[in-house]
Amino acid sequence: MRIDLHAHSNASDGTDSPAELVANAVAAGLDVVALTDHDTVAGHAEAAEAVRALPPGSGLTLVPGAELSCVVGGISMHLLAYLFDPAEPEFAAERELVRTDRFRRGRAIVERCRELGAPITWEQVQRIAGEGSVGRPHIASALVEAGVVATVSDAFTPEWLVNGGRADVRKHETDPVAAVRLVRAAGGVPVFAHPGAAKRGRTVSDQVIADLAAAGLGGLEVDHMDHDEGARTHLTGLAAELGLFTTGSSDYHGTRKTVRLGEYTTSPESYEALLAQATGAKPITA
């Protein structure tokens, strides 16, 4: 089985529509794909409809999920949540709070970029985002359009948008222990996304990960484009110590990143461990 448990659509900061993501997952030869847009389930219905419309024998399973913005000790981190009940009120309210603050933050970042000499506008960023929730990748794309940087990745430096960079503005982010408990209360399974991605900024300590495990964390995303071999080895050992399963995922964003859908994958054993813990929702099949 080929299983990719981390992909984004244009419901957040990807470039594929949810239906296009499903079609691309089939084309990539995936058996399972998870839709994990940032702090939203807005793409779930379209993706589910696309999967159900696939011809018999296509073999694709959709895992509904989301990627949550969290912060601990001043360090930003992301938590993947799978197979939760999207209607559970407390978790739904927290996602709405984060999405609302993304709008305020986006406008503030654009204004800061303009103060730093970048000829971009809020209207331009909204056009790029379309129906999706505005995030820094949309602003990065605007910087590319304006000729300020060559690529989206080039915008995520201290010069511009990286955490703590000149144009960065803090947003509301959930305490990760609280986030783990919210996901579990909604019947979902929480997994720490790219915990060793040092190129993105500071990473949390092993003790923080142990605290999350004690609160109900299910797994660690280990095989990821932002992890070097040392990080993968360390995280694999830490997961074993803490009784967590490990996943591998592309963190696909369509054309906004160079990584290919299915470039990193999860083992069938870890996928089964995830399914065994989920009570809020079920995977969707053709």
Wavefront OBJ file of the C-alpha trace (Angstrom):
o trace
v 0.000 0.000 0.000
v 1.103 3.579 -0.743
v -0.216 5.902 1.966
v 0.313 9.696 2.106
v -1.168 11.247 5.245
v -0.453 14.962 4.731
v -1.745 16.946 1.740
v -3.307 20.375 1.211
v -5.908 21.716 -1.199
v -6.905 25.247 -2.120
v -9.282 25.197 0.837
v -6.135 26.391 2.644
v -2.754 26.992 0.973
v -2.518 24.279 -1.682
v -3.102 24.899 -5.394
v -5.204 21.806 -6.230
v -8.926 21.851 -5.628
v -10.014 18.987 -3.362
v -11.307 17.093 -6.407
v -8.030 17.691 -8.270
v -6.129 16.419 -5.249
v -8.126 13.189 -5.382
v -7.455 12.814 -9.111
v -3.745 13.477 -8.596
v -3.613 10.924 -5.774
v -5.030 8.306 -8.140
v -2.529 9.338 -10.826
v 0.311 9.054 -8.286
v -0.700 5.464 -7.538
v -1.722 6.135 -3.951
v -3.994 3.780 -2.050
v -4.679 6.251 0.785
v -4.462 10.054 0.894
v -5.288 12.383 3.784
v -6.660 15.886 3.191
v -5.193 18.020 5.996
v -5.858 21.670 5.236
v -4.836 24.284 7.781
v -7.458 24.689 10.532
v -10.378 23.926 8.190
v -12.545 21.084 6.917
v -13.924 23.188 4.038
v -12.506 20.843 1.401
v -13.766 17.593 2.893
v -17.150 17.445 1.139
v -15.737 18.047 -2.345
v -12.930 15.533 -1.823
v -15.370 12.917 -0.488
v -17.682 13.428 -3.474
v -14.723 13.020 -5.838
v -13.662 9.769 -4.162
v -17.193 8.347 -4.256
v -17.397 9.197 -7.971
v -14.264 7.195 -8.804
v -14.831 4.063 -10.880
v -14.969 0.756 -9.005
v -11.537 -0.698 -8.503
v -9.725 2.655 -8.378
v -8.754 1.694 -4.839
v -8.303 5.174 -3.349
v -9.265 5.826 0.290
v -9.632 9.385 1.645
v -8.734 10.149 5.268
v -10.373 13.440 6.340
v -8.164 15.564 8.589
v -6.765 19.008 9.341
v -3.471 20.620 10.328
v -3.673 22.763 13.446
v -1.502 25.759 14.322
v -0.058 25.481 17.845
v 2.574 27.242 19.948
v 4.516 26.231 23.062
v 7.229 28.268 24.740
v 7.192 30.718 21.850
v 7.865 27.926 19.321
v 5.298 27.377 16.574
v 4.400 23.782 15.733
v 1.724 21.967 13.736
v -0.535 19.132 14.821
v -2.195 16.847 12.297
v -5.659 15.653 13.311
v -7.281 12.676 11.593
v -10.792 11.208 11.522
v -12.337 13.557 14.095
v -15.998 14.553 14.237
v -16.006 17.941 12.446
v -19.205 18.974 14.207
v -17.859 18.510 17.756
v -18.474 22.042 19.107
v -15.353 22.807 21.162
v -12.898 21.703 18.503
v -14.947 23.443 15.783
v -14.888 26.684 17.785
v -11.113 26.559 18.187
v -10.597 26.007 14.456
v -12.861 28.975 13.725
v -10.873 31.175 16.123
v -7.598 30.275 14.395
v -9.072 30.881 10.921
v -10.453 34.278 11.930
v -7.094 35.372 13.253
v -5.363 34.208 10.052
v -7.272 36.969 8.239
v -6.049 39.655 10.654
v -2.518 38.330 10.530
v -2.464 38.151 6.741
v -3.419 41.800 6.375
v -0.810 42.796 8.960
v 1.935 40.838 7.161
v 1.039 42.419 3.822
v 1.224 45.873 5.398
v 4.589 45.058 6.940
v 5.890 43.803 3.571
v 4.788 47.061 1.975
v 6.590 49.029 4.692
v 9.706 47.016 3.822
v 9.414 48.016 0.173
v 7.545 45.061 -1.357
v 4.958 46.274 -3.925
v 2.201 43.808 -3.021
v -1.428 44.401 -2.020
v -4.037 42.672 0.108
v -6.302 42.380 -2.939
v -3.523 40.559 -4.787
v -3.088 38.084 -1.912
v -6.841 37.471 -1.741
v -6.884 36.765 -5.481
v -4.098 34.204 -5.067
v -5.847 32.572 -2.090
v -9.205 32.366 -3.884
v -11.704 30.625 -1.619
v -8.929 29.345 0.649
v -7.965 30.655 4.071
v -5.178 33.220 3.558
v -1.775 32.025 4.788
v 1.857 32.977 4.381
v 2.297 30.828 1.235
v -0.235 33.071 -0.535
v 1.744 36.144 0.533
v 4.923 34.415 -0.597
v 3.331 33.858 -4.013
v 2.510 37.566 -4.157
v 6.157 38.370 -3.426
v 7.143 36.083 -6.323
v 4.632 37.809 -8.641
v 6.090 41.186 -7.653
v 9.630 40.030 -8.395
v 10.740 40.495 -4.794
v 11.872 36.857 -4.472
v 12.421 34.141 -7.063
v 10.453 31.315 -5.422
v 7.962 30.737 -2.626
v 10.710 29.060 -0.589
v 12.882 32.170 -0.944
v 10.196 34.174 0.872
v 10.517 31.991 3.981
v 13.760 33.571 5.233
v 14.511 36.046 8.045
v 14.394 38.732 5.373
v 10.650 38.164 4.920
v 8.169 35.554 6.199
v 9.891 32.905 8.309
v 8.829 32.774 11.980
v 10.420 35.821 13.588
v 11.355 37.306 10.200
v 11.129 40.992 9.380
v 7.595 40.741 8.009
v 6.254 38.057 10.333
v 3.293 38.778 12.599
v 2.196 36.410 15.336
v -1.240 34.799 15.138
v -3.489 32.965 17.555
v -2.132 29.449 18.006
v -3.494 26.751 20.287
v -1.541 25.274 23.176
v -0.562 21.836 21.822
v -1.591 19.888 24.928
v -5.010 21.536 24.713
v -5.096 20.777 20.971
v -4.306 17.090 21.547
v -7.139 16.879 24.064
v -9.569 18.680 21.724
v -8.769 16.251 18.903
v -9.212 13.242 21.196
v -12.483 14.606 22.584
v -13.736 14.840 18.986
v -12.817 11.188 18.409
v -9.760 12.021 16.307
v -6.129 10.962 16.292
v -3.423 13.640 16.752
v 0.005 13.357 15.108
v 2.850 15.870 15.497
v 3.666 17.236 12.017
v 7.354 17.548 10.965
v 8.618 17.847 14.578
v 12.289 17.951 13.534
v 12.009 20.575 10.783
v 14.838 22.772 12.062
v 15.084 24.631 8.743
v 11.697 26.203 9.561
v 12.935 27.631 12.862
v 13.247 26.437 16.440
v 11.889 22.978 17.229
v 10.436 21.720 20.502
v 12.334 19.547 22.956
v 11.889 15.830 23.494
v 10.312 16.668 26.843
v 7.554 18.633 25.107
v 6.904 15.630 22.859
v 6.800 13.374 25.938
v 4.260 15.742 27.528
v 2.136 15.571 24.384
v 2.339 11.789 24.408
v 1.113 11.787 28.001
v -1.811 13.999 26.930
v -2.847 11.604 24.146
v -0.627 12.217 21.123
v -0.883 9.264 18.742
v 2.141 9.572 16.504
v 5.067 11.503 15.020
v 5.469 12.428 11.369
v 9.014 11.186 10.703
v 9.534 10.764 6.952
v 9.158 14.341 5.700
v 11.045 16.494 3.218
v 12.200 18.851 6.003
v 13.827 16.079 8.077
v 17.413 15.001 7.489
v 18.561 11.469 8.231
v 19.682 12.369 11.746
v 16.290 13.837 12.616
v 14.489 10.776 11.256
v 16.663 8.385 13.247
v 16.185 10.366 16.452
v 12.412 10.726 16.025
v 11.989 7.038 15.218
v 13.755 6.109 18.455
v 11.799 8.675 20.466
v 8.489 7.399 19.079
v 9.415 3.851 20.112
v 10.265 5.035 23.640
v 6.950 6.872 23.972
v 4.743 4.218 22.373
v 3.836 6.381 19.363
v 3.418 5.242 15.767
v 5.360 7.007 13.001
v 4.111 8.348 9.685
v 5.586 9.550 6.414
v 3.951 12.212 4.290
v 4.634 14.519 1.370
v 3.057 17.662 2.883
v 1.881 18.243 -0.688
v 0.788 21.769 -1.685
v 0.354 21.330 -5.437
v 2.572 23.643 -7.486
v 3.358 25.797 -4.457
v 6.047 23.299 -3.351
v 8.333 21.022 -5.337
v 7.560 17.880 -3.327
v 5.467 15.299 -5.197
v 2.301 13.699 -3.872
v 3.311 10.326 -2.459
v 7.020 11.209 -2.333
v 7.052 10.183 1.348
v 4.679 7.525 2.642
v 3.361 5.806 5.768
v 3.651 2.093 6.487
v 0.462 -0.018 6.484
v 1.183 -0.932 10.130
v 1.174 2.717 11.220
v -1.970 3.384 9.201
v -3.725 0.501 10.930
v -2.593 1.859 14.312
v -4.136 5.224 13.419
v -7.429 3.646 12.330
v -7.609 1.607 15.525
v -7.581 4.809 17.604
v -10.154 6.803 15.598
v -13.795 7.031 16.715
v -14.967 10.386 15.322
v -15.159 9.599 11.597
v -14.338 6.888 9.078
v -12.194 6.887 5.935
v -14.068 7.369 2.670
v -13.737 4.880 -0.178
v -14.937 4.706 -3.774
l 1 2 3 4 5 6 7 8 9 10 11 12 13 14 15 16 17 18 19 20 21 22 23 24 25 26 27 28 29 30 31 32 33 34 35 36 37 38 39 40 41 42 43 44 45 46 47 48 49 50 51 52 53 54 55 56 57 58 59 60 61 62 63 64 65 66 67 68 69 70 71 72 73 74 75 76 77 78 79 80 81 82 83 84 85 86 87 88 89 90 91 92 93 94 95 96 97 98 99 100 101 102 103 104 105 106 107 108 109 110 111 112 113 114 115 116 117 118 119 120 121 122 123 124 125 126 127 128 129 130 131 132 133 134 135 136 137 138 139 140 141 142 143 144 145 146 147 148 149 150 151 152 153 154 155 156 157 158 159 160 161 162 163 164 165 166 167 168 169 170 171 172 173 174 175 176 177 178 179 180 181 182 183 184 185 186 187 188 189 190 191 192 193 194 195 196 197 198 199 200 201 202 203 204 205 206 207 208 209 210 211 212 213 214 215 216 217 218 219 220 221 222 223 224 225 226 227 228 229 230 231 232 233 234 235 236 237 238 239 240 241 242 243 244 245 246 247 248 249 250 251 252 253 254 255 256 257 258 259 260 261 262 263 264 265 266 267 268 269 270 271 272 273 274 275 276 277 278 279 280 281 282 283 284 285 286
